[in-house]
Amino acid sequence: MVERTRGIDIACHGILFLGGLLVCLPIYFAFVVGSHTVSEVLAVPPPWLPGRTFFANAATAWEKGDLGRLFVNSFIVAVGIAAGKIAVSLLSAFAIAYFRFRWRMLAFWLIFVSLMLPIEVRILPTYEAVANVALPLQWLVDALDVGRWLGIEIALDWNMMNSYGGLILPLIASATATFLFRQFFLTVPEELAEAARIDGASPLRFFWSVLLPLSVSNIVALGIILFLYGWNQYLWPLLFTTDKNMATAVIGLKDLIPQSDTEPAWNVAMNAALLVMLPPVIVVVALQRWLVKGLVDAGK
Amino acid sequence: MRASTSLSPAMPGPVAAVPRRRKVASAGGTRGLKRAHFREARLPLLLLLPQLLVLLLFFFLPALRALSQSFVLTDPFGNSVQFVWFDNFRSLLASPEYRASIGVTFWFTLAQNALTIVVSLVLAFATDRILRGRGFYRSIILLPYAIAPVIAGILWAFLFNTAVGPISFVLHGLGIDWDPNRHGIDAFLLVTFAASWKHICYDYIFLIAALLSVPPSLLEAAAVDGAGPLLRFVRISLPMIGPTIFFLVVMNFVYGFFETFAIVDAVTHGGPGGATMILVYKVYIDGFVHIDLGSSAAQSVLMMIFALALTVLQFRYVERNVNYDV
């Protein structure tokens, strides 16, 4: 701070306080509504202060939305996306930054073309692809008449609908993490690879013993971002809810929101909203430092 | 942004830059390659295999499929397929709904972008000024990052719900005829607020990091010359963090175009009367509700082209990322 400016400092606190209030307002009212009974919520004027039935509502929401099962699904999907994307991206970024080989630039462009194409854009064809991944193979089997040779009928139907794989894999298919790791590898001192080569270490040995330990902080930061990304996915899991048991927590919450023709149980719905946002909020609050680092690194 | 991560081959410092340039001249395709690298033919392909396989199955094949579908006309039962060249695109661009959707998307992303960047700039400026409570404010403002877009939409939809929402109650009390179910402008504003509320934290984090990297010596020199805090912010900090702001504007557009699907779905379902029917929601509606495959595919293709343009823009940003170390 260069000089003392009391007026501006107070104004700054005022601005930040207002900003914080704006952020908390919707969350506060979710809490207020989530702790009242239906009739209290529908009263005029609406309640402004928290009521007494928060835990009863939470129990109702947990039961009604089958949130126990859905939380497990969400955890599997979020961790699967984070772990899968990091593993796949580390390997491909290593290949692109540290190897000279034919097709290198082709691979580079094939990967980075997907950098900013979110799944929402190509939702229908991706849906078809997951509905039957094996369609091209099936044609091959039919054409060669393999089934008759083996005396059995082969019906290839690798349907990934309602499976964790189908939920996770399409969301791994983008280059954001690869890009981040590549950028990081480019800042690693050249001397390390030179030294490893002089010592006779194989590329994989170098990757495992040098590069991976150096990347730990990046991996953690990116893991947090990807966990949040996975937990908060909406459109893709929405199309998978043909089987309620495979839905994620966010989708289960969506089903609890009162529509015009149902009982207006906003108290249960808002309570469920708080429950569903709890795990990612805990992650953000507890691991804030890492999250900030990860975000800022990813933007470079 | 202090670190000099960049796409250009001149990594990571002046010492490495000289031999690197020579290599670029002698053999093409070494862009972004480490000076100390390995030469092997098979291992890198093996390392790339998982990524390329996933991309092939869930990115390239679907994208190609959208491209092929955008040139054909399929009857609703999937019995006959007719190649129609650019007819799908032509009828799409001629349809008033699609044009209206482009307009809505344009104004929505613009309003969301302006609101997000201005509010986060003000908050970042304030955070940069104060000494105490920085961490506390940051934790609070960061919260929406944890919240799913669809939940953000639900929270705002409730606040402004005409039957039960507390803010609607206040607005009605003030004599304002607030009803996002009937008034297009109300629905539009509601979606814009919810989208910005969810995204301000993202811009805020970047702006704080960027403001921290503005060299204090410059600010002190300006202060000695008699420039006040506001003047210093506008004349020194703002130009210095220009690249970050440009990056954030691009990212805000990406967010507004693609990731606000869940907010629209939770708050308005594109209504009333298409007032919040942004392009990414229309692709979904036409593909999964109206089952108009050709039109949906053509829309996907147009959006992919648009997204590619944004990607190129972002690459340019990274390439030009200026190193402000003084």
Contacts between the chains, C-beta under 8 A, distances in Angstrom:
chain1	res1	chain2	res2	distance
A	1	B	129	7.9
A	1	B	131	6.5
A	2	B	219	6.4
A	2	B	220	5.6
A	2	B	223	4.0
A	3	B	223	6.1
A	5	B	228	7.5
A	5	B	229	5.9
A	8	B	129	6.5
A	8	B	229	5.5
A	8	B	230	7.6
A	9	B	129	6.3
A	9	B	130	6.2
A	11	B	126	7.8
A	12	B	125	7.6
A	12	B	126	3.8
A	12	B	127	7.7
A	12	B	129	4.5
A	12	B	130	5.0
A	13	B	126	7.6
A	13	B	130	6.1
A	13	B	133	7.4
A	15	B	122	6.1
A	15	B	123	6.7
A	15	B	126	4.3
A	16	B	123	6.5
A	16	B	126	5.0
A	16	B	127	6.4
A	16	B	130	7.1
A	16	B	133	7.7
A	16	B	137	4.5
A	16	B	141	7.8
A	19	B	119	7.4
A	19	B	122	8.0
A	19	B	123	4.9
A	19	B	126	7.8
A	19	B	137	7.4
A	19	B	140	7.9
A	19	B	141	5.8
A	20	B	137	6.1
A	20	B	140	4.2
A	20	B	141	6.4
A	22	B	197	7.3
A	23	B	140	5.7
A	23	B	141	5.8
A	23	B	143	5.7
A	23	B	144	6.2
A	23	B	197	7.3
A	23	B	201	7.9
A	24	B	140	6.7
A	24	B	143	7.7
A	25	B	159	7.4
A	26	B	152	7.6
A	26	B	155	3.7
A	26	B	156	6.0
A	26	B	158	7.7
A	26	B	159	5.7
A	26	B	197	7.2
A	27	B	143	7.2
A	27	B	155	6.9
A	29	B	155	7.6
A	29	B	158	6.9
A	29	B	159	5.9
A	29	B	166	5.9
A	30	B	155	5.7
A	30	B	158	7.2
A	33	B	158	6.9
A	33	B	164	7.7
A	41	B	164	5.9
A	42	B	163	7.7
A	42	B	164	6.4
A	44	B	169	7.5
A	45	B	169	5.9
A	46	B	164	6.2
A	46	B	165	7.3
A	46	B	166	4.8
A	46	B	169	5.6
A	48	B	166	6.8
A	87	B	50	7.6
A	88	B	50	4.7
A	88	B	51	4.8
A	88	B	54	6.4
A	89	B	51	6.9
A	91	B	47	4.4
A	91	B	48	7.3
A	91	B	50	6.4
A	91	B	51	7.0
A	92	B	47	6.3
A	92	B	48	5.0
A	92	B	50	7.4
A	92	B	51	3.9
A	92	B	52	7.6
A	94	B	47	6.0
A	95	B	43	7.7
A	95	B	44	3.9
A	95	B	45	7.7
A	95	B	47	3.9
A	95	B	48	4.8
A	96	B	32	7.2
A	96	B	44	7.8
A	96	B	48	7.5
A	97	B	32	6.7
A	97	B	33	6.8
A	97	B	34	5.6
A	97	B	37	7.9
A	98	B	33	7.9
A	98	B	34	5.4
A	98	B	37	5.2
A	98	B	38	5.9
A	99	B	37	6.1
A	99	B	38	5.3
A	99	B	39	7.4
A	99	B	40	6.2
A	99	B	43	7.0
A	99	B	44	3.8
A	99	B	47	7.8
A	100	B	30	6.8
A	100	B	33	6.2
A	100	B	37	5.3
A	100	B	38	7.3
A	100	B	39	5.2
A	101	B	39	7.4
A	101	B	40	6.6
A	101	B	41	5.6
A	101	B	44	4.8
A	101	B	45	7.1
A	102	B	41	6.9
A	103	B	45	7.5
A	104	B	29	5.4
A	104	B	33	7.5
A	104	B	44	7.4
A	105	B	28	7.6
A	105	B	29	4.2
A	105	B	31	7.1
A	107	B	44	8.0
A	107	B	48	5.4
A	107	B	52	7.0
A	108	B	31	7.7
A	108	B	32	7.3
A	110	B	52	6.6
A	110	B	55	6.8
A	110	B	60	7.8
A	111	B	48	8.0
A	111	B	51	6.3
A	111	B	52	7.5
A	111	B	55	6.8
A	112	B	311	7.8
A	113	B	308	7.1
A	113	B	311	7.5
A	114	B	55	5.9
A	114	B	59	5.1
A	115	B	311	5.1
A	115	B	314	7.6
A	116	B	254	6.0
A	116	B	307	5.2
A	116	B	308	7.7
A	116	B	310	5.7
A	116	B	311	4.3
A	116	B	314	6.8
A	117	B	59	7.3
A	117	B	63	7.7
A	117	B	304	6.0
A	117	B	307	5.0
A	117	B	308	7.5
A	117	B	311	7.8
A	118	B	254	8.0
A	118	B	258	4.4
A	118	B	259	6.7
A	118	B	307	7.6
A	120	B	258	5.2
A	120	B	259	7.4
A	120	B	261	5.1
A	120	B	280	5.0
A	120	B	283	7.4
A	120	B	284	7.4
A	121	B	258	6.3
A	121	B	280	6.9
A	121	B	283	7.2
A	121	B	300	5.9
A	121	B	303	4.7
A	121	B	304	5.8
A	121	B	307	6.1
A	122	B	59	7.6
A	122	B	62	4.9
A	122	B	63	5.7
A	122	B	66	5.8
A	122	B	300	5.5
A	122	B	304	6.9
A	123	B	283	6.6
A	123	B	284	6.1
A	123	B	287	6.7
A	123	B	288	7.8
A	123	B	300	7.7
A	124	B	66	7.2
A	124	B	283	7.4
A	124	B	287	3.9
A	124	B	288	7.0
A	124	B	293	7.2
A	124	B	296	5.4
A	124	B	297	7.0
A	124	B	300	6.8
A	125	B	61	7.6
A	125	B	62	3.6
A	125	B	63	7.1
A	125	B	65	4.0
A	125	B	66	4.6
A	125	B	69	7.2
A	125	B	297	7.3
A	125	B	300	7.1
A	126	B	58	6.0
A	126	B	62	4.3
A	127	B	288	8.0
A	128	B	62	7.4
A	128	B	65	6.7
A	129	B	57	6.4
A	129	B	58	6.2
A	129	B	61	5.7
A	129	B	62	5.1
A	129	B	65	7.2
A	130	B	58	7.4
A	133	B	57	6.3
A	169	B	54	6.0
A	169	B	57	7.3
A	169	B	58	5.8
A	170	B	58	4.2
A	172	B	54	5.4
A	172	B	58	7.7
A	173	B	54	4.9
A	173	B	55	5.3
A	173	B	57	7.5
A	173	B	58	3.9
A	173	B	59	4.4
A	174	B	59	7.2
A	175	B	55	7.9
A	178	B	51	6.6
A	182	B	32	6.9
A	183	B	5	4.7
A	184	B	5	7.6
A	185	B	34	7.1
A	186	B	5	6.7
A	186	B	11	4.7
A	186	B	12	6.5
A	186	B	32	6.5
A	186	B	34	7.2
A	187	B	3	7.1
A	187	B	4	8.0
A	187	B	5	5.8
A	187	B	11	7.1
A	187	B	12	5.2
A	188	B	12	8.0
A	188	B	34	7.8
A	189	B	12	7.3
A	190	B	12	7.7
A	190	B	16	5.8
A	190	B	34	6.3
A	190	B	35	4.9
A	190	B	36	4.6
A	191	B	36	7.7
A	192	B	36	7.9
A	193	B	34	6.2
A	193	B	36	3.8
A	193	B	37	7.1
A	194	B	36	4.4
A	197	B	36	6.7
A	197	B	38	7.6
A	203	B	38	4.7
A	203	B	40	6.7
A	203	B	43	6.1
A	204	B	43	7.5
A	228	B	145	7.1
A	228	B	146	6.2
A	231	B	148	7.3
A	232	B	147	7.5
A	232	B	148	3.5
A	232	B	149	6.9
A	232	B	150	7.8
A	232	B	151	7.8
A	233	B	148	7.9
A	234	B	148	6.4
A	234	B	149	6.6
A	234	B	150	4.6
A	234	B	261	7.2
A	234	B	262	3.9
A	234	B	265	7.4
A	235	B	261	5.5
A	235	B	262	6.6
A	235	B	265	7.8
A	235	B	284	7.0
A	239	B	288	7.4
A	250	B	148	5.3
A	250	B	150	5.9
A	250	B	151	7.1
A	253	B	150	7.7
A	253	B	151	7.0
A	253	B	154	7.4
A	254	B	150	6.4
A	254	B	154	8.0
A	254	B	266	7.3
A	257	B	154	6.1
A	257	B	266	7.5
A	264	B	163	7.1
A	264	B	164	6.8
A	266	B	158	6.5
A	266	B	161	7.9
A	266	B	164	5.6
A	269	B	154	7.5
A	270	B	154	7.9
A	270	B	155	7.9
A	270	B	158	6.4
A	273	B	151	5.3
A	273	B	154	5.7
A	273	B	155	6.7
A	276	B	148	7.5
A	276	B	151	6.6
A	277	B	146	6.5
A	277	B	147	5.1
A	277	B	148	6.9
A	277	B	151	5.4
A	280	B	146	3.9
A	280	B	147	7.1
A	280	B	148	7.6
A	281	B	143	6.5
A	281	B	146	4.4
A	281	B	147	7.3
A	283	B	146	6.7
A	284	B	142	6.1
A	284	B	143	6.8
A	284	B	145	5.8
A	284	B	146	3.9
A	285	B	139	6.3
A	285	B	143	7.8
A	285	B	146	7.9
A	288	B	138	7.5
A	288	B	139	6.2
A	288	B	142	6.4
A	291	B	142	7.6
A	291	B	145	7.3
A	292	B	142	7.8
A	292	B	205	5.5
A	292	B	209	7.4
A	295	B	202	7.1
A	295	B	205	5.4
A	295	B	206	7.2
A	296	B	1	7.7
A	296	B	205	6.6
A	296	B	206	6.3
A	296	B	209	4.7
A	299	B	1	7.9
A	299	B	206	6.0
A	299	B	247	6.1
A	299	B	251	7.4
A	300	B	1	6.0
A	300	B	3	6.2
A	300	B	5	4.4
A	300	B	318	7.0
A	300	B	321	6.9
